[in-house]
Amino acid sequence: MASFLRTASRTLPATRRFSAQTPSIATIALQRRHASSAAANGSQPFFPDEPVEPIVKTQIPGPQSKAAIEKLEKVFDTRSLNMIADYGRSYGNYIADPDGNVLLDVYAQIASIPVGYNNPTLQLAATSPEMASAIINRPALGNFPQHDWADILETGILSVAPKGLDQVFTGQSGSDANELAYKAAFMWKRQQQRGGANVDFSDHEITSAMNNQSPGAPELSILSFKSAFHGRLFGSLSTTRSKPIHKLDIPAFDWPQAPFPALKYPLEDFAAENAAEEQRCLDETERLIKEWHAPPTAVVVEPIQSEGGDNHASASFFRGLRTLTKKHNILFIVDEVQTGVGATGQFWAHEHWNLESPPDMVTFSKKAQTAGYYYGNNDLRPNKPYRQFNTWMGDPARAILFRAIIQEIKRLDLVRHTAATGSYLYDGLARLAEKYPGEIMNLRGKGQGTFIAWDSGRRDEVLKKAKAVGVNIGGSGERAVRLRPMLVFQKHHADLLLERLERIFGS
Ligand SMILES: Cc1ncc(COP(=O)(O)O)c(C=O)c1O
């Protein structure tokens, strides 16, 4: 490892050229001391040269940001813009803007930065000859995979495959991953109904498929849950039920939605009621599986409904779903696009459930920086080539990056670390909730690493005020404040966050 780290200096010229023009925190990222694995066990920082606390110099957006927004607005829709960032100056857990503000980032690109901005280990991977080749010689993977694609998969994506799933279909985004998984599910079901992989399509199937009619385009569905979010492409959007604004004006499949448990907090005070609520949801799920006019081929569920408001359910609820899917010979797809890659204190959130048999497919993206679905059953490979196919079918550059992320996670023991930091943060928030019960309601995420959220009666105001005190926080659903720090978030960051939240609550 030491010699690996020493090679960091080889990448310096490129970043120095950049620094000559733009004074930048990141320019010296590679000269900085590397995150030490000792930090995972104690109070040493992973990023020894991170700012000691947020720096707030101007209102946000400040004058430079306003100028950049004005320029951007002419060519790009800026109405969803949260803040203008300067990624060259961002470092570790801190995101910088062009006005010199440097915020502690517990939103992390919508839960998608795993190991810190300008992480030196990732900079090494990003500047390697292997990466350069992957970027400029991007293969159409289904047709022309590179000679070492199996090695890249085995030492990267597949090295963290959920237990029982040893194959992967790679894709571009979370929505893409889900849609690919849905398609695999439909082809699996029709193959079963047809009598196996060797039974050919009928003429009727072939002609009706071209007319978007059954049986070639069969009346089958994917069951999802109320307030679920599975993406915004056409198929995935039909399973998304978080907000109407995502769905309005878009034609959708008539697919079923089951209720997702609405748990009451604190959980220990409502154990019986919550168990009854989960049973109600399981019963309704089973009814829909049996009665929906287009029979569900799969159930897709998030381990924690994220965009839809950070809604949790117990491990027993998810075990119940697995039992139902087995009972009715349909597939269980777990959407780990947001929960995956360590943030819940397990590499995959569904590891918290102790399932007797693994999910049929697990989809991933975000912190993985690549995307796709894991599976184990060979029958989930369609019976003919080109049925599950597209030009890129993933991206070796992104797969190489995920491999470096995995190495960094392992080197710094970041999953275990996140479980510990999460408990520390949760306890601090529980203390704040006692002191400010009107500010922190329905605190959730205990034992789920840093995947923590609560409801707030003035959520948007809290998020806005957070920027003014140097913290970038996101929301989810209508009123949840959601924390999605990186895996390199540490206790001293948690202390800073708690102290800033208290300032907001006191204001
Ligand atoms: C659980 C879940 N699934 C799917 C998606 C869609 O991913 P993408 O935006 O990469 O298409 C998201 C995005 O937030 C998500 O949280």
The ligand as an SDF file (V2000), in Angstrom:
LIG
                    3D

 16 16  0  0  0  0  0  0  0  0999 V2000
  -34.0090    4.2050   -4.4380 C   0  0  0  0  0  0  0  0  0  0  0  0
  -33.7490    4.8650   -5.7530 C   0  0  0  0  0  0  0  0  0  0  0  0
  -33.9380    4.1770   -6.8830 N   0  0  0  0  0  0  0  0  0  0  0  0
  -33.7080    4.7140   -8.0890 C   0  0  0  0  0  0  0  0  0  0  0  0
  -33.2730    6.0230   -8.2060 C   0  0  0  0  0  0  0  0  0  0  0  0
  -33.0300    6.6080   -9.5560 C   0  0  0  0  0  0  0  0  0  0  0  0
  -31.6810    6.7490   -9.7670 O   0  0  0  0  0  0  0  0  0  0  0  0
  -31.1540    7.7510  -10.9120 P   0  0  0  0  0  0  0  0  0  0  0  0
  -31.5410    9.1260  -10.4950 O   0  0  0  0  0  0  0  0  0  0  0  0
  -29.6790    7.4910  -10.9390 O   0  0  0  0  0  0  0  0  0  0  0  0
  -31.8150    7.3240  -12.1680 O   0  0  0  0  0  0  0  0  0  0  0  0
  -33.0650    6.7790   -7.0460 C   0  0  0  0  0  0  0  0  0  0  0  0
  -32.6190    8.1770   -7.1450 C   0  0  0  0  0  0  0  0  0  0  0  0
  -32.7080    8.9470   -6.2270 O   0  0  0  0  0  0  0  0  0  0  0  0
  -33.3180    6.1900   -5.7940 C   0  0  0  0  0  0  0  0  0  0  0  0
  -33.1440    6.8700   -4.6550 O   0  0  0  0  0  0  0  0  0  0  0  0
  1  2  1  0
  2  3  1  0
  2 15  2  0
  3  4  2  0
  4  5  1  0
  5  6  1  0
  5 12  2  0
  6  7  1  0
  7  8  1  0
  8  9  2  0
  8 10  1  0
  8 11  1  0
 12 13  1  0
 12 15  1  0
 13 14  2  0
 15 16  1  0
M  END
$$$$
